[in-house]
Amino acid sequence: MQNNLDIRKSIIDAKLRYWQVANALGIADNQFSRKLRYELPESDKVKIRQIIADLVGDENSGGG
């Protein structure tokens, strides 16, 4: 079973790519993928959800 299904689903639902979230976190995409292999603490999930929301807002405002 995959870990962090809620985060993975949020990224997919937002029509984003993992590399976009990783870039906003300031890490490489492969490092982000490795982080997702193990269940993240809730504090990290909150930060990632905020990044997803910010990226979606940027795309909607033309900052894409």
N, C-alpha and C positions, 0 to 999 in steps of 0.2 A: 504494500500500500504506500502511496506517495504521501510525503509530509507536506505541510503548508498548503493544503488544497484550497483553503480560503484565499490565500494570497495569489496562488496560481490562477484561480478562477477570476479574481479581481483584475488581474493583468489582461487576461483573455477578454473578459467582458468590456474592458476599457479600450480594446483593440490596440493595445500597446505591445511592444516587444520587450523581452527580458533585458536586452541591452540598453533600452531607453531608461528603464528603472535603475539598472546598475550604474549607468552614466550619472544619473541624478544623485545616486548614493555616493558617487566618487570612487567606485570600484570597477574592476573589469567584469565583463559579462560572464566569463567562466567562473570567476570568484563568486558572483551572485548565484549562479546555478548550483555551485557546491554548497553555499549557505542554505539553499532550499532543500537539500537532501535530509537535513535534520530539523525537527520542529523548532521554530524560532520562539524566543521569549515574546510575550505579548507586547513589551515595550518596542521591540524591533518591528513587530507587525504594525503597530500604530504608526511608526515612522514611515514604513513602506506604503501603507494605505494613504497617508498624507501626500507622499510623493506621487502616487498614482492619481490622486485627485488634482494635484497641481498640474501634472502633465496633461490630463484631460482638459483642464481649464485653459492651458496654454494652446492646445490644439483647437479648441472651440473659439478662442479669441484671435486665431491666426498666427500665433507665435510658434507653431508647429515645429 
